[in-house]
Amino acid sequence: MPQMTFGVSVQVPNGPQMALTGTQAAEAYDKIELTIEPGGSGAPEVTIEIQPAAAAAVVLMLIKSSIYGADLTYKLSDGTTDSAAVALDSPLFLLGSGIALCGVAPKVLKIKNAFAAGDATKNAALEILVGRDATP
């Protein structure tokens, strides 16, 4: 079973600093790379399957984008019910039972790029890493 390692460090200038490292066991992982072009107010919602089996099997999810902002939004879905839309205004890292905060056990990720259509500087190049149990 692969051990996925992670680390993050946050420092406030002239203030506190916190660092965190750890591991997360996962039986399988997927790395997804895709670019979503801006579509303005009529932007389509792009559906990305992140889990082929039982939705509750996701144990780690990281979403990194080349751009961030209020016009780039995501929802998580169990295939039937969607979470609320949230702006992808920074990288997203969900781990362990914290994934439940989305209100659904994610099986599908839905992304919408509503930046101005035709603006190539607003192409969202996404990298998505999902760690999951393959035998839930």
Beta strands, then each sheet from edge to edge (+ up, - down):
strand 1: 3-11
strand 2: 17-25
strand 3: 28-36
strand 4: 45-49
strand 5: 58-65
strand 6: 69-77
strand 7: 86-88
strand 8: 92-95
strand 9: 108-113
strand 10: 124-132
sheet 1: 1+ 2-
sheet 2: 3+ 10- 5+ 8-
sheet 3: 4+ 9- 6+ 7-
end
